Amino acid sequence: MLDHQQIAAATRIGMLTRERDTASACAEALRELGRALPLDTATLLEMDPVTGAYAQIAGVGYDAAVSAALAAEFVSTPWYANVLRCAIPPSISGDDEDPGERYSEGWFYTERMRPAGVRDAMTGALRHQGRLVGLITLATDTPNAYDTGSRRLLASLLPALGVLADPTAHAGDLHDLPPDGGASLLVAEDVLDVPGRAPAAVLRDTEFRRLARAFTASQGTRLRLLWPVGQDWYRVTLRRHTLGAAVARRAVLVHETPGPLPYGLSPRELEVLTRAATGQTNQAIAQALYLSPRTVHTHVEHLLRKTGAASRAEATALAVRDGLLRPTAADVERFVERAPGG
């Protein structure tokens, strides 16, 4: 049965999942674990969602580089598979291991942990939204410290620790995304889900993926635009994002909201407006779109009337300000927003 201190620690760890500063929240979670369970050293690791490698977010008595190196070795052992399989974190002193070589008799313990003074330890797999996102290991120099009650207590905290370790968990919160619409994280060529969001449909478009790569290369902080998927249109925002507190992988957060083209613009009028915003003349737009200059002039007149702009310059300023653009990858540098001084 949990004592008062353990219940209080568990409650505080649960509340830490709301924090946006993941590194600080993870460090505080380890301090709370130290109040609830015996530990001399501890490491909380997040998994790189692209490579599967582990990196330390927070540790007690563990150097981050050493912790990552130990994790890289640990994943090659049969005990790692046991950790992933067990609902209750196994311990060195546990009696529920698979038949055969015991953890305490294996090379990883005898060559890595025992020389460091570890006499008991337990490791739990951290999951969020059904995905493996990290590991938590507590260790002590006291033999047989982690009994069944201790391991069950850690098991009850794994879901909250999984939220803390998931590098994608707060992607939407960090950027104050609107509550509706789809969102995904683009990391190089990998598309990652954002918890609680439908995947961004625009990322199925190869042309949009080229635009997103151009945004990444631009070092811009934000790009707003309009994009079609089949017969539907989406308001889309791309934001530069750092994925993970320890992994710190560069990513692009893509958020989309479906809706009709603003101001009743037609797709052709939007294309003309976008080209006008790049500085092209009506003659240049006509040549690029294989239209007559008179047709382009008519499109400009229509979009001025629909947007309420008094001039071509005012319409293009409105387009840039409100993201009324359907740019190509070549246009990205003209339209990205940059941080002050960037």
C-alpha positions as CSV (number, residue, x, y, z in Angstrom):
1,M,0.0,0.0,0.0
2,L,1.3,3.5,-0.9
3,D,2.2,5.8,1.9
4,H,1.4,9.5,1.9
5,Q,4.7,10.6,0.5
6,Q,4.5,8.2,-2.4
7,I,0.9,9.3,-3.2
8,A,2.1,13.0,-3.1
9,A,5.1,12.3,-5.4
10,A,2.9,10.4,-7.9
11,T,0.4,13.3,-8.0
12,R,3.2,15.8,-8.6
13,I,4.7,13.8,-11.4
14,G,1.2,13.6,-13.0
15,M,0.9,17.4,-12.9
16,L,4.4,17.8,-14.5
17,T,3.0,16.5,-17.8
18,R,1.4,19.9,-18.3
19,E,4.7,21.7,-18.2
20,R,6.1,22.9,-21.5
21,D,9.7,23.0,-20.3
22,T,10.3,19.3,-20.8
23,A,13.8,19.2,-19.5
24,S,13.0,20.9,-16.2
25,A,9.8,18.8,-15.8
26,C,11.9,15.6,-16.3
27,A,14.5,16.7,-13.7
28,E,11.7,17.5,-11.2
29,A,10.1,14.1,-11.9
30,L,13.4,12.3,-11.0
31,R,13.5,14.4,-7.8
32,E,10.0,13.3,-7.0
33,L,10.9,9.6,-7.7
34,G,13.8,10.0,-5.2
35,R,11.2,10.9,-2.5
36,A,9.0,7.9,-3.3
37,L,11.5,5.2,-4.1
38,P,15.1,4.3,-3.1
39,L,17.6,5.5,-5.7
40,D,21.2,6.6,-5.8
41,T,21.3,7.1,-9.6
42,A,18.6,7.5,-12.2
43,T,18.3,8.2,-15.9
44,L,15.3,9.3,-17.9
45,L,15.8,8.8,-21.6
46,E,13.9,9.9,-24.7
47,M,13.9,7.9,-27.9
48,D,14.9,9.6,-31.2
49,P,11.7,8.9,-33.2
50,V,13.8,8.6,-36.4
51,T,16.8,6.6,-35.4
52,G,15.5,4.8,-32.3
53,A,18.6,5.9,-30.3
54,Y,18.2,7.0,-26.7
55,A,19.4,10.3,-25.2
56,Q,19.2,11.4,-21.6
57,I,16.7,14.1,-20.8
58,A,17.4,14.1,-17.0
59,G,19.7,12.2,-14.7
60,V,20.8,11.7,-11.2
61,G,24.5,10.7,-11.0
62,Y,24.5,9.9,-14.7
63,D,26.5,11.9,-17.3
64,A,24.4,12.3,-20.4
65,A,27.1,10.9,-22.7
66,V,27.7,7.9,-20.5
67,S,24.0,7.3,-20.1
68,A,23.5,7.3,-23.9
69,A,26.4,4.9,-24.4
70,L,25.1,2.5,-21.8
71,A,21.6,2.6,-23.4
72,A,23.1,1.8,-26.8
73,E,24.7,-1.3,-25.3
74,F,21.7,-2.2,-23.2
75,V,19.4,-2.4,-26.2
76,S,21.5,-5.3,-27.6
77,T,20.9,-7.4,-24.5
78,P,18.1,-9.9,-23.9
79,W,17.1,-7.9,-20.8
80,Y,16.1,-4.9,-23.0
81,A,13.5,-7.2,-24.7
82,N,12.3,-8.2,-21.3
83,V,11.9,-4.6,-20.3
84,L,9.7,-3.9,-23.4
85,R,7.7,-7.0,-22.7
86,C,7.0,-6.5,-19.0
87,A,4.0,-4.4,-17.8
88,I,5.8,-4.1,-14.4
89,P,9.4,-3.0,-14.6
90,P,11.8,-5.9,-14.0
91,S,14.6,-5.4,-11.5
92,I,18.0,-7.0,-11.0
93,S,16.8,-8.7,-7.8
94,G,13.4,-9.7,-9.3
95,D,12.3,-13.3,-9.4
96,D,10.1,-12.9,-12.5
97,E,12.7,-13.0,-15.1
98,D,12.6,-15.4,-18.1
99,P,14.2,-18.9,-17.4
100,G,17.9,-19.0,-18.2
101,E,20.6,-16.5,-17.4
102,R,19.5,-14.0,-14.7
103,Y,20.1,-10.3,-15.3
104,S,22.5,-10.2,-12.3
105,E,24.6,-12.9,-13.9
106,G,24.7,-11.3,-17.4
107,W,27.6,-9.4,-18.9
108,F,25.9,-6.0,-18.9
109,Y,25.5,-6.1,-15.1
110,T,28.8,-7.7,-14.3
111,E,30.8,-5.5,-16.7
112,R,28.9,-2.2,-16.5
113,M,26.7,-1.9,-13.5
114,R,28.2,-3.8,-10.7
115,P,31.7,-2.1,-11.0
116,A,29.8,1.2,-10.7
117,G,28.4,0.1,-7.3
118,V,24.9,-0.8,-8.5
119,R,23.4,-3.6,-6.4
120,D,19.8,-3.3,-7.5
121,A,18.1,-1.5,-10.4
122,M,14.8,-1.5,-12.3
123,T,14.0,-0.3,-15.8
124,G,10.7,0.6,-17.3
125,A,9.6,1.2,-20.9
126,L,7.9,4.5,-21.5
127,R,5.1,4.7,-24.0
128,H,2.7,7.4,-25.2
129,Q,-0.2,7.1,-27.6
130,G,0.8,3.4,-28.0
131,R,4.4,4.3,-29.1
132,L,7.6,3.5,-27.4
133,V,9.2,6.9,-26.5
134,G,11.8,6.3,-23.8
135,L,13.2,4.4,-20.8
136,I,13.5,5.1,-17.1
137,T,16.1,3.4,-14.9
138,L,16.5,3.7,-11.2
139,A,19.5,2.2,-9.4
140,T,20.8,1.9,-5.9
141,D,23.8,0.5,-4.0
142,T,21.4,-1.3,-1.6
143,P,20.8,-5.0,-2.5
144,N,17.2,-6.2,-3.0
145,A,15.9,-2.6,-2.7
146,Y,13.2,-2.9,-5.4
147,D,10.5,-5.3,-4.2
148,T,7.2,-6.0,-6.0
149,G,5.6,-2.9,-4.4
150,S,8.4,-0.6,-5.6
151,R,8.1,-2.0,-9.1
152,R,4.3,-1.7,-9.2
153,L,4.6,1.9,-8.0
154,L,7.0,2.7,-10.9
155,A,4.7,0.9,-13.3
156,S,1.8,3.2,-12.2
157,L,4.0,6.2,-13.1
158,L,5.2,5.0,-16.5
159,P,2.2,6.7,-18.5
160,A,3.0,10.1,-17.0
161,L,6.7,9.6,-17.5
162,G,5.9,8.6,-21.1
163,V,4.3,12.0,-21.8
164,L,7.4,13.7,-20.4
165,A,9.7,11.6,-22.5
166,D,7.7,11.8,-25.8
167,P,9.5,14.4,-28.0
168,T,6.2,15.0,-29.9
169,A,3.9,15.3,-26.9
170,H,3.7,19.1,-26.7
171,A,4.5,20.1,-30.2
172,G,1.0,21.6,-30.7
173,D,0.9,23.2,-27.3
174,L,4.3,24.9,-27.8
175,H,3.1,26.7,-30.8
176,D,-0.5,27.4,-29.6
177,L,-2.1,25.6,-32.5
178,P,-5.8,26.1,-33.1
179,P,-7.8,23.3,-31.6
180,D,-9.1,22.1,-34.9
181,G,-7.2,20.9,-38.0
182,G,-4.6,18.3,-38.7
183,A,-0.9,18.5,-37.8
184,S,2.3,16.5,-38.4
185,L,6.0,16.8,-37.8
186,L,8.3,16.6,-40.8
187,V,11.8,15.4,-39.9
188,A,13.9,15.2,-43.0
189,E,11.8,12.7,-45.1
190,D,10.0,11.2,-42.1
191,V,6.5,12.2,-41.1
192,L,5.6,11.9,-37.4
193,D,2.2,12.1,-35.9
194,V,1.3,14.8,-33.4
195,P,-0.6,13.3,-30.5
196,G,-4.3,14.1,-30.6
197,R,-4.2,15.4,-34.2
198,A,-5.2,13.9,-37.5
199,P,-2.2,13.7,-39.9
200,A,-1.7,16.7,-42.2
201,A,-3.2,15.8,-45.6
202,V,-1.0,18.2,-47.5
203,L,2.1,16.1,-46.8
204,R,0.8,13.5,-49.2
205,D,1.5,15.9,-52.0
206,T,5.0,15.6,-53.4
207,E,5.0,19.3,-54.5
208,F,4.2,20.4,-51.0
209,R,7.0,18.2,-49.6
210,R,9.4,20.0,-51.9
211,L,8.1,23.3,-50.5
212,A,8.5,22.1,-47.0
213,R,12.1,21.1,-47.7
214,A,12.7,24.6,-49.1
215,F,11.2,26.1,-45.9
216,T,13.6,24.0,-43.8
217,A,16.6,25.2,-45.9
218,S,15.5,28.8,-45.6
219,Q,16.0,29.0,-41.8
220,G,12.6,30.9,-41.6
221,T,10.5,30.6,-38.5
222,R,7.1,30.5,-40.1
223,L,5.3,30.3,-43.5
224,R,1.6,30.7,-44.0
225,L,-0.1,29.7,-47.3
226,L,-3.1,28.1,-49.0
227,W,-2.8,24.6,-50.5
228,P,-5.2,22.3,-52.5
229,V,-5.6,18.6,-51.8
230,G,-7.9,17.2,-54.5
231,Q,-10.9,19.4,-54.6
232,D,-10.3,20.8,-51.0
233,W,-8.3,23.8,-49.9
234,Y,-6.4,24.2,-46.6
235,R,-5.0,27.1,-44.7
236,V,-1.5,25.8,-43.9
237,T,1.2,27.0,-41.4
238,L,4.7,25.7,-41.4
239,R,6.8,26.4,-38.3
240,R,10.4,25.6,-37.4
241,H,10.4,23.2,-34.5
242,T,13.1,21.6,-32.3
243,L,12.0,18.0,-31.6
244,G,12.9,16.7,-28.2
245,A,14.7,18.0,-25.2
246,A,17.7,15.7,-25.5
247,V,17.5,14.6,-29.2
248,A,17.1,18.3,-30.3
249,R,16.4,17.2,-33.9
250,R,15.4,19.9,-36.4
251,A,11.8,19.5,-37.6
252,V,9.0,21.4,-39.4
253,L,5.6,21.4,-37.7
254,V,2.8,21.5,-40.4
255,H,-0.7,22.5,-39.3
256,E,-3.6,22.7,-41.7
257,T,-7.3,23.8,-41.4
258,P,-9.7,22.9,-44.2
259,G,-11.9,25.7,-45.7
260,P,-12.8,27.5,-48.9
261,L,-10.5,30.0,-50.5
262,P,-10.8,33.4,-48.7
263,Y,-12.7,36.3,-50.2
264,G,-14.2,33.9,-52.8
265,L,-11.0,33.9,-54.8
266,S,-10.7,31.4,-57.6
267,P,-7.6,29.1,-57.8
268,R,-6.5,31.1,-60.8
269,E,-6.9,34.4,-59.1
270,L,-4.9,33.1,-56.1
271,E,-2.1,32.1,-58.5
272,V,-2.1,35.5,-60.1
273,L,-2.1,37.2,-56.6
274,T,0.8,35.0,-55.5
275,R,2.9,35.8,-58.6
276,A,2.1,39.5,-58.2
277,A,3.3,39.3,-54.6
278,T,6.7,38.0,-55.9
279,G,7.0,41.2,-57.9
280,Q,6.1,39.9,-61.4
281,T,4.4,42.3,-63.8
282,N,1.2,41.4,-65.5
283,Q,3.2,40.7,-68.7
284,A,5.5,38.3,-66.8
285,I,2.5,36.6,-65.2
286,A,0.8,36.2,-68.6
287,Q,3.9,34.6,-70.1
288,A,4.3,32.2,-67.1
289,L,0.7,31.1,-67.1
290,Y,0.2,31.1,-70.9
291,L,-2.5,33.7,-70.6
292,S,-3.1,36.9,-72.5
293,P,-2.1,40.2,-70.6
294,R,-5.8,41.2,-70.9
295,T,-6.9,38.0,-69.1
296,V,-4.3,38.7,-66.3
297,H,-5.5,42.3,-66.0
298,T,-9.1,40.9,-65.6
299,H,-8.0,38.5,-62.9
300,V,-6.3,41.4,-61.1
301,E,-9.4,43.5,-61.3
302,H,-11.5,40.7,-59.9
303,L,-9.2,40.0,-57.0
304,L,-9.0,43.7,-56.1
305,R,-12.8,43.8,-56.0
306,K,-13.1,40.6,-53.9
307,T,-10.4,41.6,-51.4
308,G,-11.5,45.2,-51.2
309,A,-7.9,46.3,-51.9
310,A,-7.5,49.7,-53.5
311,S,-4.5,48.8,-55.6
312,R,-2.3,45.9,-56.8
313,A,0.3,46.9,-54.1
314,E,-2.3,46.8,-51.4
315,A,-3.6,43.4,-52.5
316,T,-0.1,41.9,-52.5
317,A,0.6,43.4,-49.1
318,L,-2.7,41.7,-47.8
319,A,-1.6,38.4,-49.4
320,V,1.7,38.4,-47.6
321,R,0.3,39.6,-44.3
322,D,-2.6,37.1,-44.2
323,G,-0.9,34.1,-46.0
324,L,-3.1,34.4,-49.1
325,L,-0.5,32.7,-51.1
326,R,0.0,29.5,-53.1
327,P,3.8,29.6,-53.5
328,T,6.2,27.1,-55.1
329,A,9.3,25.9,-53.5
330,A,11.2,28.5,-55.5
331,D,9.1,31.3,-53.9
332,V,9.6,30.3,-50.2
333,E,12.6,32.6,-49.5
334,R,10.4,35.6,-50.5
335,F,7.6,34.7,-48.1
336,V,9.0,33.1,-45.0
337,E,8.9,35.0,-41.7
338,R,12.1,35.2,-39.8
339,A,13.0,35.8,-36.1
340,P,14.2,39.4,-35.3
341,G,17.8,39.7,-36.4
342,G,17.5,36.5,-38.4
